[in-house]
Amino acid sequence: MDARRLSDERLGALLSELAIDVPPTPDIATAVAQRIRVEPQPRVPRIARWRPALVAAAVILLATFATLVFSPQARRAAADLLGVLGIRITTTSEDIPVPRATSTDLGVRTSLGVAEEQAGFDVTEPDLGMETSVFYDDSIGTTGMVSFLYPHDARDVSEADLLITQFRASVDEGYFKKVPSQGGRVRFVTVRGTTGYWVGGEPHAFYYVDSDGVPGQETFRLADDVLLWEENGITYRIEGAPSLGDALAIAESLR
């Protein structure tokens, strides 16, 4: 039917017969008003035809703009305002440190003999001519991970210069083929006669498959390049070496 041929009265009658279900408008304005605790702002002319949702959006935009432009107190209040969207903003003039793992992430401090017995495989000890602390974590891999931390008196990983770990698992080689696309870098190298990975940049973890065929994820704990390789069913990792050459030398020292 061509609406242009209908009279105004007939068109109005047809429209009045339509049944359209319109969901109730959520009370966004009240929720936003309860979140706003900023200094009084210049009044904005009200437009009676605006819906409550549009009014709420305008309040958010105007209040956010004002808080960004004016006082620090108002900017802090903007964080509470934006909290209604699930976002919280904080401002500081100090550098925010990146969280780093502590020794508890390595499990419990123990002796090499106990760690080897619990891990169930022959642990190879680095020969670096200095003391080390040994940790065992039963949550990594099939039978747990053994870690060597240097210097031996480091209270946690954040004070460590070097970390060497080993556990029973296979490295997921496919993951390292994707690292460059994730903003990191990886160099395939030869370590103790097998393929290894010199990893740096953005990635902070790697994937493995334990001896039961269960995939898992482990975290790089030091903010340095990492040498990673698998040998006889054991995955080895060296973090904190100054260079690839140093990392390879440390790997060769494992006995």
PLY file of the C-alpha trace (Angstrom):
ply
format ascii 1.0
element vertex 255
property float x
property float y
property float z
element edge 254
property int vertex1
property int vertex2
end_header
0.00 0.00 0.00
1.32 3.44 -0.98
1.19 5.71 2.10
1.24 8.80 -0.15
-2.34 8.02 -1.32
-3.78 7.88 2.22
-5.39 10.80 3.94
-3.84 12.03 7.17
-6.80 10.64 9.13
-6.50 7.19 7.54
-2.72 7.03 8.05
-3.11 8.06 11.68
-5.71 5.36 12.25
-3.42 2.68 10.79
-0.49 3.77 12.90
-2.59 3.77 16.06
-3.39 0.11 15.45
0.26 -0.94 15.50
1.42 -2.72 18.70
5.11 -2.05 19.36
6.79 -3.38 22.49
9.39 -0.92 23.74
11.56 -2.16 26.62
11.64 0.14 29.65
14.52 2.61 29.65
16.96 1.73 32.45
17.34 4.34 35.18
20.87 5.27 34.07
20.55 8.90 35.11
20.01 7.99 38.78
22.93 5.55 38.77
25.24 8.12 37.21
24.08 10.88 39.54
24.97 8.73 42.53
28.52 8.30 41.17
29.20 11.97 40.56
31.08 13.72 43.32
32.73 16.59 41.48
32.78 20.33 42.04
29.70 22.14 40.73
29.91 22.70 36.99
28.22 25.37 34.87
24.63 24.46 34.27
23.82 22.95 30.91
20.49 23.91 29.31
18.10 21.02 29.54
16.43 19.69 26.43
13.15 18.15 27.50
13.01 15.73 24.61
16.30 13.99 25.51
15.82 10.49 26.81
17.32 9.59 30.21
19.99 7.47 28.49
21.10 10.44 26.39
21.08 12.67 29.45
23.31 10.18 31.26
25.72 10.03 28.32
25.89 13.82 28.20
26.58 14.00 31.94
29.44 11.54 31.57
30.98 13.39 28.63
30.65 16.84 30.17
31.86 15.80 33.59
34.80 13.87 32.11
35.81 16.84 29.95
35.59 19.22 32.90
37.62 16.98 35.18
40.36 16.59 32.60
40.61 20.32 32.11
40.21 21.67 35.63
41.40 20.80 39.15
43.29 17.68 40.34
40.48 17.05 42.82
38.01 16.93 39.97
40.27 14.64 37.99
40.36 12.22 40.92
36.59 12.38 41.04
36.49 11.49 37.35
37.91 8.10 38.28
34.85 7.44 40.42
32.59 8.71 37.66
34.13 6.40 35.08
33.87 3.58 37.57
30.29 3.20 36.42
31.76 1.83 33.19
34.06 -0.59 35.04
37.12 1.64 34.58
39.20 3.24 37.31
41.86 5.88 36.63
44.63 6.92 39.00
47.25 9.60 38.53
50.72 9.75 40.05
54.00 11.52 39.40
56.00 8.44 40.46
57.08 5.55 38.28
54.89 2.49 38.78
57.07 -0.62 39.15
56.19 -3.70 37.12
55.19 -6.53 39.49
57.84 -9.24 39.64
57.64 -12.75 40.96
59.02 -13.60 44.40
60.76 -16.71 45.69
57.40 -18.17 46.67
56.75 -18.60 42.94
59.67 -21.03 42.89
58.19 -23.25 45.58
60.10 -24.10 48.75
63.79 -23.66 49.47
65.41 -27.06 49.92
68.56 -29.06 49.26
69.59 -30.40 45.87
69.26 -34.01 47.06
65.71 -33.52 48.34
64.67 -31.56 45.24
66.05 -34.27 42.95
64.27 -37.02 44.91
60.96 -35.17 44.77
61.31 -34.27 41.09
62.07 -37.88 40.15
64.72 -37.13 37.52
68.49 -36.56 37.47
68.92 -32.82 38.10
71.92 -31.28 36.35
73.67 -28.73 38.55
75.37 -25.64 37.07
79.09 -25.36 37.76
79.57 -21.61 38.11
82.01 -21.58 41.00
79.59 -19.88 43.42
76.94 -20.83 45.91
73.33 -21.16 44.90
69.92 -21.63 46.50
67.78 -24.58 45.40
63.96 -24.49 45.19
61.38 -27.13 44.39
57.85 -26.41 43.05
55.57 -29.44 42.71
52.98 -27.51 40.65
55.04 -27.30 37.45
55.20 -30.09 34.88
54.52 -33.72 35.75
56.78 -34.13 38.78
57.72 -30.57 39.71
60.36 -27.98 38.85
63.82 -27.53 40.36
65.32 -24.01 40.39
68.79 -22.61 41.08
68.83 -18.97 42.21
71.89 -16.68 42.25
73.20 -15.12 44.38
72.43 -17.68 47.07
71.42 -15.03 49.60
68.83 -13.34 47.35
65.64 -13.04 49.39
63.43 -13.37 46.33
63.54 -13.37 42.54
63.51 -9.57 42.37
66.99 -9.59 43.98
68.30 -12.40 41.79
70.89 -12.00 39.05
70.44 -15.43 37.53
67.76 -18.12 37.56
68.13 -21.64 36.15
65.15 -24.00 36.14
64.46 -27.53 34.90
61.43 -29.80 34.88
60.10 -32.83 33.04
58.22 -31.55 29.95
58.49 -30.89 26.23
58.74 -27.36 24.83
55.88 -26.29 22.56
57.95 -25.31 19.53
54.91 -23.99 17.68
54.50 -21.23 20.25
57.91 -19.75 19.48
57.09 -19.55 15.81
54.33 -17.10 16.78
56.38 -14.95 19.16
57.50 -12.35 16.56
53.87 -11.63 15.66
53.19 -10.97 19.36
55.77 -8.21 19.63
58.61 -10.36 20.91
61.70 -11.81 19.32
63.06 -15.32 19.17
66.30 -16.71 17.81
66.66 -20.42 17.17
70.05 -21.58 18.47
71.92 -24.81 19.17
72.24 -25.67 22.87
74.16 -28.76 23.97
73.57 -30.35 20.55
69.83 -29.66 20.40
67.52 -26.84 19.29
67.05 -23.99 21.73
65.31 -20.62 21.82
66.78 -17.26 22.78
63.66 -15.27 23.65
63.19 -11.60 24.45
60.75 -8.76 24.09
57.07 -8.85 24.91
56.29 -12.53 25.75
56.48 -13.32 29.48
55.55 -16.98 29.33
55.97 -20.13 27.31
53.94 -23.27 26.76
54.92 -26.88 27.31
53.47 -30.39 27.29
54.25 -32.57 30.29
55.04 -36.27 30.15
51.36 -37.11 30.60
50.49 -35.10 27.49
48.90 -32.27 29.47
49.66 -28.75 28.16
50.77 -26.07 30.60
52.13 -22.54 30.82
55.17 -21.27 32.67
56.23 -17.68 33.37
59.51 -15.90 32.68
60.43 -14.38 36.03
63.34 -12.05 35.27
63.05 -9.06 32.93
65.84 -10.32 30.69
66.35 -12.49 27.62
65.78 -16.18 28.23
67.52 -19.28 26.88
65.12 -22.22 26.70
65.63 -25.75 25.42
64.58 -29.39 25.89
66.99 -32.23 26.47
66.10 -35.90 27.14
62.55 -35.00 28.11
63.60 -32.18 30.48
62.93 -28.52 29.74
65.70 -26.14 30.82
65.55 -22.37 31.18
68.23 -19.78 31.92
67.15 -16.25 32.82
69.36 -13.27 33.59
72.46 -14.12 31.54
74.03 -10.90 30.17
74.25 -12.28 26.63
73.50 -15.32 24.50
77.15 -16.35 24.73
77.00 -16.26 28.53
73.75 -18.23 28.54
75.24 -20.90 26.29
78.33 -21.12 28.52
76.10 -21.58 31.58
74.17 -24.28 29.75
77.40 -26.13 28.94
78.36 -26.03 32.63
75.37 -28.18 33.65
76.57 -31.52 35.01
0 1
1 2
2 3
3 4
4 5
5 6
6 7
7 8
8 9
9 10
10 11
11 12
12 13
13 14
14 15
15 16
16 17
17 18
18 19
19 20
20 21
21 22
22 23
23 24
24 25
25 26
26 27
27 28
28 29
29 30
30 31
31 32
32 33
33 34
34 35
35 36
36 37
37 38
38 39
39 40
40 41
41 42
42 43
43 44
44 45
45 46
46 47
47 48
48 49
49 50
50 51
51 52
52 53
53 54
54 55
55 56
56 57
57 58
58 59
59 60
60 61
61 62
62 63
63 64
64 65
65 66
66 67
67 68
68 69
69 70
70 71
71 72
72 73
73 74
74 75
75 76
76 77
77 78
78 79
79 80
80 81
81 82
82 83
83 84
84 85
85 86
86 87
87 88
88 89
89 90
90 91
91 92
92 93
93 94
94 95
95 96
96 97
97 98
98 99
99 100
100 101
101 102
102 103
103 104
104 105
105 106
106 107
107 108
108 109
109 110
110 111
111 112
112 113
113 114
114 115
115 116
116 117
117 118
118 119
119 120
120 121
121 122
122 123
123 124
124 125
125 126
126 127
127 128
128 129
129 130
130 131
131 132
132 133
133 134
134 135
135 136
136 137
137 138
138 139
139 140
140 141
141 142
142 143
143 144
144 145
145 146
146 147
147 148
148 149
149 150
150 151
151 152
152 153
153 154
154 155
155 156
156 157
157 158
158 159
159 160
160 161
161 162
162 163
163 164
164 165
165 166
166 167
167 168
168 169
169 170
170 171
171 172
172 173
173 174
174 175
175 176
176 177
177 178
178 179
179 180
180 181
181 182
182 183
183 184
184 185
185 186
186 187
187 188
188 189
189 190
190 191
191 192
192 193
193 194
194 195
195 196
196 197
197 198
198 199
199 200
200 201
201 202
202 203
203 204
204 205
205 206
206 207
207 208
208 209
209 210
210 211
211 212
212 213
213 214
214 215
215 216
216 217
217 218
218 219
219 220
220 221
221 222
222 223
223 224
224 225
225 226
226 227
227 228
228 229
229 230
230 231
231 232
232 233
233 234
234 235
235 236
236 237
237 238
238 239
239 240
240 241
241 242
242 243
243 244
244 245
245 246
246 247
247 248
248 249
249 250
250 251
251 252
252 253
253 254
